[in-house]
Amino acid sequence: MRILLIEDEHKIAQALKKALEQENYAVDVSYDGDDGYAMATTEPYDLNIIDWMIPGSYNGIEVIKAMRQAKVHTPVLLLTAKGTTADRTIGLDSGADDYLVKPFALEELLARVRALLRRPVEVQQTVLTVGDLSLNTVTFEVKRGNKTIELTGKEFALLEYLMRNQGRPNNKDSIISHVWDYNADVLPNTVEVYVKYLRQKIDDNYKTKLLHTVRGFGYKIEAK
C-alpha cells in the first residue's frame, strides 16, 4: 500500500515515514502544499496523511478541498495542532476522512492508518487468502497450508499487492508504483527479481502453482 505524507516539519516527517515503512507501506513525503497537491492528484496513492499548517499556496485544508474538486477520492488523515470542535468540523467538512490532533501516540496514528486503508470485506481483509496461501496484514504472518513462510518486507508488500488484486494481471509499472516509494530507483527487472524470490518461497515446493506470468501483461496470483 502506498502513502503520501505532506508534512513540513522534517523531523516529524522522517520519523513518520520510518514508522510507516516498518509496517511495510511505501511512503512518499512532500514538505509543502503545492508539491503535495501535485503529487496527490497525479500519483496513485492508497492514503494521504496531510498536516493542516503547511507552507505554499495550499494549506492542508486547501489541498484536501482541491483534491476533492479534482475528483480524487483517496482517503485523507488530517494532522493538526488545532483540536477544538470547530476545527474538527472544518477539517472533516473539507473532505478529510479522519482527524488526529498533535501531539499523538505513534500507535494511534498507525491504527488510524489501518482503519482508513480498510476496504469492503471482499476486497480488503485482515487475512487474505489464495488457495491454501494466507497472508495476515496485522501480524505479517504468511502461510502455505500449515507451513510458515518467511518473507522480507518488500516480498511481503509485493505478495500483499498481488493478493489484493488476485485473478487480475498486474503490470510492472503498477507493481512499482504501489510497492516502492516515489524516490526509489527501481528498474522493471527489479520486479522480475522479486517475483522470482517470491516464487521460490511460495510455489517451488508445491504441486499447485499460485503465482503466474501473464505474457505481455505482467503477473497475477490465482489458485487454478
N, C-alpha and C positions, 0 to 999 in steps of 0.2 A: 504494500500500500504506500502511496506517495503523498507526502505532506508538504505544503508551503507554509513557512513561518515568516511572518512580517513583523519584525521587532527591531527597534533602532538601538536598543542598549546591547552592545556587542557581547558583553559577558553573559547576560541573560540568554541571548540568542544562541550562543555557542553551548551553554550548559543545557538548554532545552534540546538543541539539535543532538547533542551527545546522548542524552537520556532517551530520546525517541529512537535513535539509531540502535541503541542497545535493545530496544523492543522490536527490532527488525523492520522498522519503517525506513523508507528512503526519504530524506529531508533536504529541501532547498530553503535557503534563507535569503530574505530581502530586508534591507535596512531603511527603506523609505517608501512612501505611499505610491509614488509614480512608478517606480520599478516594480513594486509589489503588485499594483493593479495590472501592469502589462503582463507579468508572469501569471497572475491568477486567471486572466482571460485568454491566454494563448497556449498554456501548457495543461496537460491532463492530470489534475490532482484529485485525490480522494478526500482530502480535507485541507482547509485553510485555517491556520491559527494566526489571528491578527490583533496586534496591540492597538488600542484606541488612539493614543497620543504618539503618532509617528510624523516625522518631517515630510515635506513635499507638498505638492498641490492637493493631494488627497490625505486626510487623516484616516484613521481606521474605519470610522463610521462611513465616511465618503467612499472609501474603497468598496465596502460591502454594498452600499446603495448602487454604485456604478456597476458592480458585478451583477447584481440582480436586474438592473435595467438592461444589461447586455445578455440577459437570459442565461447567465452562468449560475447553476444551482448547486454548486459544490458546497457541502456543509461548512459552516464557519463557527469556530470557537473564538469569541472576543475576549481579549485580556485587557484589564484596566485597573487603575487605582481608584476609579470612581465607583462607589459602592452603594449609593442611595437608591431608593426605589425608583425615583425619576430617571436616574442614569440607566438603570437596568431596563426600564421601559424604552428609553431612547435606543439602547443597543439592540434589543430584541426587535423593535419596530423597524429598525434599519434593514433587517434581513438576517441578522445573526441567529444561529440555531441554539447557541448556549453562551453563557457569560461567566467569566471567572475573575474574581477580584484579587488583585495583588495586595499583599504577598499571599502565595498559596503553597500548599504542600505539593511536591512533585507527584506523589502518588495520586492526588486528586486530579491533577491535570491528565495523567495517563488514563485514569478511569473515565474522565470526560471524553478523551480521545477515542477510547474503545467504544463508548456508548454512541458517539456520533458516527463512527465507522460501521455501525450495525446496519444491515440491510434486511429486507424480508427474509424469513427463515429459509426459504428455498434457495436464496442467493447467498446469504452470508450467515454463518452459524459459528458457534464456538468450536464445534468439531466438524471438520469437513471430511467427507468420505468419497472414495472412488474404488469400487470393488472392495477388496479387503485391506486397502490402504486408508489410514486415518491420520489426520493432522489436527492437533489441538492448538488453536490460536492463542490460548491463555497460558497453558503450561509449556507450549512449544514441543510437545511430545509427538513424535511421528512413529507410527507402527504399520507394519505389513503383517497381517494376521496377528500372531502373538509376539512377534519379534520387534523390539525397539530399534529404530534406525537413527543413527547419529548424523546430523547434518550441520554444516557451517551456517552462519547467518544468511549469506547470500543464497545458498542452496535452499534453505528453508523459505526465503522470500520468493524465490523462483517457483518452488513447488506450490506454495500458497496461491500465487497468482494463477498458475495453471489450473489448480483445483477449483478456484473460484470461477473459472471460465471453462470448466470441464465439458468436453464434447465439441468445443469450438476451437478452430485453428487460431493460433496467436503468432503474428509475425515478429521478427526480431526487433523492429522499431518499437512496437507496443510493449514488448517484454522489457527492453532497455528503459523506456520511459516510466515504467511502474516499479521496476526492481532496483534500478540505480538512480542516484540523485542527479540533478541538472548539471553539476560541475564534474561529474565523473567522466574520465576519459575511457569510454567503452567502445570497442570495435565490435562489428557483427560477429566475428569469430569468437569473441569472448562468450557470447550466448551459446555458441556451439560447444565450447569447452565445458560450461556449467551444465548444459543438458547432458553431456557425456558423463560428468561426475554423478549427476542425479540418476541417470540410467543404471550406472554401476551399483548404486546403493538400493534403488527401489525395484529394479527389474531383473538384473543379471542372474540372480539365484532363484528365479520364479518362472514357472511354466507360462503363466498368463502375463503378457506384457501390457503395461498401462500407458507408458509414455511413447507417443507415436510421432514420427516425422510426416508431415503432410507436404509432399513435394510441391514447391512453388508457393506455399502459403505459410509455412512455419511449423509449429509444434502444438500438439494437443495431448491432453491426458484423458483417457477413457477406458472403461472396462468393457471389452468386447466379448 
